[in-house]
Amino acid sequence: MPEEPSRDTFSFYFNICQAVAIAILHVGAAILFLQGLKDFTRQTKVAYSIFCFGLACYGLAQLQLPILIVLDAFDSFWVRSGLIVLPYLVPVTALFIGMKTFAKLFKVKTVFASFWIVFLVAVVAAVVSTFLPHAHVATTEQEFDAMVGLNVWGGFFILAAAITTLKVKRAAGATYSSFLAWMFIAFVLVILQSWSYLVPLLVSGEESWMLTSGATLTPYVLVGICWVRAAYAFNTLGAQEEAIARATAFTFFGKPKILKQNTHTSALDIITYAAQLASNQDAIDNSLDKLREVTASLEPGQKPTLEQVKILRGAYLEIERYLTTEEPVRRFTQDALRKNIKEKLSLADLSPLNIEPARQAPPTPSAAPVYTHR
């Protein structure tokens, strides 16, 4: 540590604390995400392993700042040439690929999840950004252009990841809404942080107060908190399902907005809850059409007829079959799924759908002993 830091004492330690906090929050969020993958499919584990690698690297990249402060190396070639941005490019790419892979599981198709399209647009944007007018800088024009271009390049990948996350959230069931909402907010804050660095750089140069004071680090702390909140929601999907089971409408963050007034659990409630567990709502839309057909023909408070219950039972069994055999994100077995439904909806069995609990086969009688007479 230099005997006389170039920054005042408060700013010196404040920036170090911010950088360390950012690293801890990002690495901690990555660990939390990985801990929540126990009941998910192999494809989901691959997607989130890539994502968490990027998240951890993104946090560790922030440790550059305290190292530069301690070494008083802000005038070094590493900083002035823009190479300081390089440690962010790998995690930014990993975050995008992780989100792209996750979107594929939800059957979400969008140009914002296409690596090569996003890559080409980011390259074009980075090249165009080098022609932007800017304040006088002490570095060479090539070094400054590299700094701005790399920042813009990474920003476009984060923007594409944010839009992809929002599209996945819209396609997914309410079960996934909370953690996807916090992930989207985190991506948006990363974009805002990128602009909070780029705009002062162009307007005031490297000596901008925003850059020299470390103020551009503060949004990263908020980003880290959002990642931790998203990871926590990801870890507690099971606990959130109980509230989801009693709701008919949800906020952007997956919180119940309108709760059912009646305490009686009907066949409609069972199907609605099971449907919210599906990652891809379009995949079970035909089954939900049967639910909508029956619901449209019922008056408020009217119970479905035996024929309608038969239709609803068929719809539930189709959703159950999808969840246990085709669901790409989470793993379900029939027994675990039915047990989950009964626990969350406080049911002894699935009698509202005329589905009896599985009967155990009677024990096979042992062979009668054979006696021989001598």
NORMOWO-V398602 format. One record per pair of residues at least 4 apart in sequence whose C-alpha atoms are under 7 Angstrom apart, sorted by the first residue. I is the first residue (numbers start at 1). J is the second residue. D is the distance in whole Angstrom. If there is no record, write none. Layout:
# NORMOWO-V398602
<<I,J,D> <I,J,D>>
This chain:
# NORMOWO-V398602
<<1,70,5> <1,71,6> <2,70,6> <2,71,7> <7,11,6> <7,12,6> <8,12,6> <9,13,6> <10,14,6> <11,15,6> <11,213,7> <12,16,7> <13,17,6> <14,18,6> <15,19,6> <15,214,6> <16,20,6> <16,66,5> <17,21,6> <18,22,6> <18,217,7> <18,221,7> <19,23,6> <19,62,6> <19,63,6> <19,65,7> <19,66,7> <20,24,6> <20,63,6> <21,25,6> <21,221,7> <22,26,6> <22,59,6> <22,62,7> <22,220,6> <22,221,5> <22,224,6> <23,27,6> <23,59,4> <23,60,5> <23,62,6> <23,63,7> <24,28,6> <25,29,6> <25,224,5> <25,225,7> <25,228,7> <26,30,6> <26,55,6> <26,56,6> <26,59,5> <26,224,5> <26,227,7> <27,31,6> <27,55,7> <27,56,4> <27,59,6> <28,32,6> <29,33,6> <29,227,6> <29,228,5> <29,231,6> <30,34,6> <30,52,5> <30,55,6> <30,56,6> <31,35,6> <32,36,6> <32,231,6> <32,232,7> <33,37,7> <33,231,5> <33,234,7> <33,235,7> <36,234,6> <36,235,5> <37,45,6> <39,330,6> <39,331,6> <40,44,6> <40,45,7> <40,329,6> <40,330,4> <40,331,5> <41,45,6> <41,328,7> <41,329,6> <41,330,5> <41,331,6> <42,46,6> <43,47,6> <44,48,6> <44,102,7> <44,329,6> <45,49,6> <46,50,6> <47,51,6> <47,98,5> <47,101,5> <47,102,6> <48,52,6> <48,98,6> <49,53,6> <50,54,6> <50,94,6> <50,98,5> <51,55,6> <51,94,6> <51,95,5> <51,98,4> <51,99,7> <52,56,6> <53,57,6> <53,94,7> <54,58,6> <54,91,4> <54,92,6> <54,94,5> <54,95,5> <55,59,6> <55,91,6> <55,95,7> <56,60,6> <57,61,6> <57,91,6> <58,62,7> <58,88,6> <58,91,5> <61,87,6> <61,88,6> <63,67,7> <64,68,6> <65,69,6> <66,70,6> <67,71,6> <68,72,6> <68,73,5> <68,74,6> <69,73,7> <74,79,6> <75,79,7> <75,80,6> <76,80,6> <77,81,6> <78,82,7> <78,83,5> <78,84,6> <79,83,6> <79,84,5> <80,139,6> <80,143,7> <81,143,4> <81,144,7> <81,146,7> <81,147,7> <82,143,6> <82,144,7> <82,146,6> <82,147,4> <85,89,7> <85,150,7> <85,151,7> <88,92,6> <89,93,6> <89,154,6> <90,94,6> <91,95,6> <92,96,6> <92,154,6> <92,157,7> <92,158,7> <93,97,6> <93,157,7> <94,98,6> <95,99,6> <96,100,6> <96,157,6> <96,158,7> <96,161,5> <97,101,6> <98,102,6> <99,103,6> <99,161,6> <99,165,7> <100,104,6> <100,113,5> <101,105,7> <102,106,7> <103,107,6> <103,108,5> <103,168,6> <104,108,6> <105,328,6> <105,329,6> <106,168,7> <106,279,6> <106,280,5> <107,280,7> <108,168,6> <111,117,7> <112,118,7> <112,160,5> <112,163,7> <112,164,6> <113,160,7> <113,164,6> <114,118,6> <115,119,6> <116,120,6> <117,121,6> <118,122,6> <118,157,7> <119,123,6> <120,124,6> <121,125,6> <122,126,6> <122,153,5> <122,156,6> <123,127,6> <123,153,6> <124,128,6> <125,129,6> <125,152,7> <125,153,7> <126,130,7> <126,149,4> <126,150,7> <126,152,5> <126,153,5> <127,149,6> <129,148,7> <129,149,6> <130,145,5> <130,148,7> <130,149,6> <134,202,4> <134,203,6> <135,202,6> <135,203,5> <135,204,5> <135,205,5> <136,205,6> <137,205,5> <137,206,7> <139,143,6> <139,144,6> <140,144,6> <141,145,6> <142,146,6> <143,147,6> <144,148,6> <145,149,6> <146,150,6> <147,151,6> <148,152,6> <148,198,7> <149,153,6> <150,154,6> <151,155,6> <152,156,6> <153,157,7> <154,158,6> <155,159,6> <155,191,6> <155,194,7> <156,160,6> <157,161,6> <158,162,6> <158,187,6> <158,191,7> <159,163,6> <159,191,7> <160,164,6> <161,165,6> <162,166,6> <162,184,5> <162,187,5> <162,188,7> <163,167,6> <164,168,6> <165,169,6> <165,180,7> <165,184,6> <166,170,6> <166,184,6> <167,171,6> <168,172,6> <169,177,6> <169,180,6> <171,280,6> <171,281,6> <172,176,6> <172,279,5> <172,280,5> <172,281,6> <173,177,7> <173,276,5> <173,277,6> <173,278,6> <173,279,6> <173,280,7> <173,281,6> <174,254,6> <174,276,6> <175,237,7> <175,241,6> <175,276,6> <175,277,6> <176,180,6> <177,181,6> <177,253,6> <177,254,5> <178,182,7> <178,233,6> <178,253,5> <178,254,5> <179,183,6> <179,230,4> <179,231,7> <179,233,5> <179,234,5> <180,184,6> <181,185,6> <181,252,7> <181,253,5> <182,186,6> <182,226,6> <182,229,7> <182,230,5> <183,187,6> <183,227,6> <183,230,6> <184,188,6> <185,189,6> <186,190,6> <186,223,5> <186,226,5> <186,227,6> <187,191,6> <188,192,6> <189,193,6> <189,219,7> <189,223,6> <190,194,6> <190,223,7> <191,195,6> <192,196,6> <193,197,6> <193,216,7> <193,219,6> <193,220,7> <194,198,6> <195,199,6> <196,200,7> <196,216,6> <197,201,6> <197,211,7> <197,216,6> <198,202,6> <199,203,6> <200,204,5> <200,205,7> <200,208,6> <200,210,7> <201,205,4> <201,206,6> <201,208,7> <204,208,5> <206,211,7> <207,211,7> <207,212,6> <208,212,6> <209,213,6> <210,214,6> <210,215,5> <210,216,6> <211,215,7> <211,216,6> <217,221,7> <218,222,7> <219,223,6> <220,224,6> <221,225,6> <222,226,6> <223,227,6> <224,228,6> <225,229,6> <226,230,6> <227,231,6> <228,232,6> <229,233,6> <230,234,6> <231,235,6> <232,236,6> <233,237,6> <236,240,6> <237,241,6> <240,244,6> <241,245,6> <242,344,5> <243,247,7> <243,256,7> <244,256,6> <245,273,5> <245,344,7> <245,345,7> <246,259,6> <246,260,6> <247,256,5> <247,258,6> <247,259,4> <247,260,6> <248,258,6> <248,259,6> <248,260,7> <249,256,6> <249,257,5> <249,258,5> <250,254,5> <250,255,5> <250,256,5> <250,257,5> <250,258,7> <251,255,5> <251,256,6> <251,257,6> <265,269,6> <265,345,7> <266,270,7> <266,352,6> <267,271,6> <267,352,5> <267,353,5> <268,272,6> <269,273,6> <270,274,6> <271,275,6> <271,316,6> <272,276,6> <273,277,7> <275,319,7> <278,323,7> <278,327,7> <279,329,7> <281,285,6> <284,288,6> <284,319,6> <285,289,6> <286,290,7> <287,291,7> <287,315,5> <287,318,7> <287,319,7> <288,292,6> <289,293,6> <290,294,6> <290,311,7> <290,312,7> <290,315,6> <291,295,6> <291,312,6> <292,296,6> <293,297,7> <294,298,7> <294,308,6> <298,302,6> <304,308,6> <304,309,6> <305,309,6> <306,310,6> <307,311,7> <308,312,6> <309,313,6> <309,353,6> <310,314,6> <311,315,6> <312,316,6> <312,353,7> <313,317,6> <313,353,5> <314,318,6> <315,319,6> <316,320,6> <317,321,6> <318,322,6> <319,323,6> <320,324,6> <321,325,6> <322,326,5> <322,327,6> <323,327,5> <323,332,6> <324,331,7> <324,332,5> <324,333,5> <324,334,6> <332,336,7> <332,337,6> <333,337,6> <334,338,6> <335,339,6> <336,340,6> <337,341,6> <338,342,6> <339,343,6> <340,344,6> <341,345,6> <342,346,5> <342,347,4> <342,348,6> <342,349,6> <343,347,7> <349,357,6> <350,354,7> <350,355,5> <350,356,6> <351,355,5> <351,356,6>>
